[in-house]
Amino acid sequence: IHSLNTGARYAAKVLAHRAQDGRALVSYEGSLEVAGIPGAAAPVQLSTLGVAGSQTGALLPTGRVLESFELGDGLGCARVTLVDFARALVVVDAADVLPKFGMASLDELKVEAGLCGALERVRLSAGMAMGMGDCSGADAPKLALVAPLEGAHEGLERGGGLSCRYFVNPGRQEMHPTLAMTAAQALGAACLTEGSIAAKVLGRAPAANEDGSFSFSMGHAKGLFPVSIGTTPASPAEEAQFPRGLPSSGKYTTTVMPLAEGRAFVTSEP
């Protein structure tokens, strides 16, 4: 599958069954539940290829792992990592921002004008630094606040996990109810970037799966979203930033459901 939005290629593994006439039909019934999506349905496994630099042309658009941008109104700066993997994303340390608005954790986060105004300043500064120009009124780059994943969680992925709140556009005070799949991949790539905000919040060296990929659990307001990141060997110049390999592909599982079915009747011209 070719994405016209980002130019990325996807491989989809879809559950199917044979009809009586021999045709292969997509199966919609199943028992997989994805946190934040109502109901259970059949699984579809999506693999993404060629997603590094989807929107800016580079996995690390500035060439640096860490940046610092003003929050405005005398609130100081926020440390961020700018990553472009499936989508351009501004990864912000929640501990740098939330306490300045009287919020102790992501669970206490309130989408209000002061916080969103500060995050929008950071996002717009990041857009300029990433070479995306003035992003006022645009939804890219997106922004995610990240913090350590606290408490016991069933099914935590081998690479570890982190908690996040994902903003579609803080300028419009618009926060995603869960987490976009593209953002989950970008966060996974950031976890594999030495010295990044995501790697710091992860708090551990990620362990590889048997196939060499790395799987992470991304916590959001409705639960956990698992994502796997595949790597290729890093060049000698890249090894310091990517000691576990250069993120090159993503994989995640979601559900497939029929949304609409019907007929359209068009009258002929008189």
N, C-alpha and C positions, 0 to 999 in steps of 0.2 A: 504494500500500500504506500503510495506516495503522498505525503502531506504538502499541499500547496501553500499552507501557512508558513512552514519553516523549511521546506525542502527535505525534511527527514524521510527515511524509509522505515516502514513498519512491517513486521511479519506477525501474522495473527494465527493462533492455533485455536480453532473453533470446534466445539462439540457438534457432531452432526449425526443424522440417522438416515436410513434408506426408506424412501416411500415405496408403496406397493408397485409403482411403475419403474422402480429402479433409480429414481432421481435422489441425489443427496440433498437433504434439507437441513437447515440450521435447527438445532435443538435449543429451545428456550427454557424448558423446565429443568430445574436443578436445585441443589441444596446449598450452594455457595452464598454466603452473606458478606457484603462489604460494608464496613462501618460508615454510616452516613447515607447509605442507599437503602430505601425501604424494600423489604421482601428478599426472598431467596430466589436465585435463578441459576442458569447454566453458566459455567465459567468460560471466559475467553482470555487466553494468555497472549499478551502483546509484547513483542520485542522491538526495541527501537535501535536503528542503525544510523550512524553518521550524524549524531545529534550534538556533538561538540561544536560550539560556535554557531548555533542555529540562527541567532539574530544579530550577532556582532562580528562573527568570523573567527572568534578565538575563545577557547575555554575560559581563560582568565583575560577578560577584555583589556585590562590595564597592564597586564603582565605582572601584577603584584597580588599577593595573597590578602593583604590587609589594606584597608583605606579608613579614613576618618572624616566624617562630614558633620557640619554644624546642625544642631537641632533648631537653632534660632531662639529668640526671646531670652537670651542669656542663660540657656540651659546647658551649654557646653556641647560636646561632640558625642557622636555614636560611632563605635568601631563596627566596620562591616567587611564582608567578603563579597566581591562581585564575581559571579560565575555565570557562564552561558552554556548550559547543557540541557537541551530540549527546550529551554527558554532562558532569557536573560533574567537573572534573579539577584536582588539585593538581600543578602543574609545579614540580619542585624541581631546583635546580642541583646536580648530582652533586658538583661541586668543593667545595661547602659541607659535604658530609656524608661522603663515602667516605673521605677521608684521616683523619678522626677515628676510623675503624675499621680503619686499616691497609690500606686498599684504594686503589690508585693510579688505577684506571680502572674503567669499567663491565665490561670484560672480566674483571677480577679480583673482581667482586662475588660475595660469598657470602651466601646467605640464612641469616642467623644471628640469634639472639635479640636481641643488643645493637643491631644495625642496625635490625632490624624494629621493636623497641620504640621507638626514636627516631623512625622514620618514622610509626609509629602515633600518637605524641604530636602530631606535626605535622599529620597527617590529621584527628585529632579537633579540634584547634584551628581548622583550616581549615573544618571542617564547621560549627562554631559561627559563625565569621566570615561564612560564606556564607548564614547563615540556615537551615541544615538541622537545627539542634538537636544533641542528643547522638547521635553516629553510632556509638557503641560497639555492636559486634555487627552493624552494617549494613555493606554493601559500598560504599555511596556516601557521600562522594565517593571516586573512585579516585585513585591517586597514580602519578606517573611521574618517575623520575630521568632527567635529560637531560644530554648532553655533546656536544661537537663530534664530527662524523662524520669519522673519520680514515681515511687510506689512499685508494687509488684504487678507485672503484666504477663498474662498467659501468651505463649507463642511468640515471645520476643525473638527477633531474628538474630542470627549468629554474630553479625557485625555490631550489634548494639542498637540503640535508639535515641531519639531526641524528641522534644515536644516543640510544636510550632503553632503559630497563628499566621495565616496567609492572607495578605491584602491584595485584592484585585486592583483597587485604586484607593489609596488612603485620602487622596484629594476629594473624593466623593464620599468618604467615610464608608467605603464598601469593603467588608471583610468576607472572605469565602467561608461558608458554613463548615467545610471540611478542609480538603487539600487537593489541589489539581494534580493530576498524574504527572504532568510535565514538571511541576514544582517539586514533587517528590523525587524525581530523577535528578533535578538540579541540586537538591539538598544532599542526595546520595553522593554525587560527584564531589560536592564540597566537603563531605566527611572524609573523602580520600585525598584531600588536599592538605598537605602538612602545614600546620600553623594557622589554618583557617578558623573563622568563628565557629563553624559547624563542628570541626574536629575538636576544638577546645570544649565545646558544650557536650560532645559525645563522651568525652572523659576517659576514653580507653582506646587502645590500638585495635582496630577492627580485624576480626578473624575471617579468613577466606573460607568459602565453601569448597567442597570437593572439586568442583569444576573450575576453581580459580576466581570465580566472581565473588562479590561482597554483597550481603543482604542486610538491610537496615529496616527498622520499624519507625515510621514517622508518626508521632502522636499528634492528634488534632482534637478539636472539641467533641467529636463524636466517637473517637476510638483510635485505632492504629491502622496505618496503611503500610503494608510491606512493599519494598522495592529492592531490586537487585541491580548492581552495576558491574558490567564487565570491563576489563582493562586490557590494554596492550602494553608491551614493554616500553618504558620511558627511555628517552635518549639520555646520554650522560649529562647534558645540560638541563634535563627535566627531572632528574632523579631526586634532587633536593626537595622540590615541591611535590613530587608524586612518587614517593618511595615504594608504593605498592602497585605501581603501574599507572598508565595514563587512562582515565575514564574514557570509554569509547562506545559503550552500548548500555541500554537499560532494559529491564524486564519487569513486568508487573502483571497481576491477574485481576480482572474486574468481571462484571457480569454482563450478559447480553439479554436484553428484553425487547419484545415488540412494543413499539410506541404508538403506532396508528395503522389502521388498515381501512380501506374504503374504496369508493368509486367516485369519479368526477364525471359529470355530464355536461357536455359543451354543445350549445346550440349552433347550428350552422348559420352563416350569414344569409340574410334574405336575398 
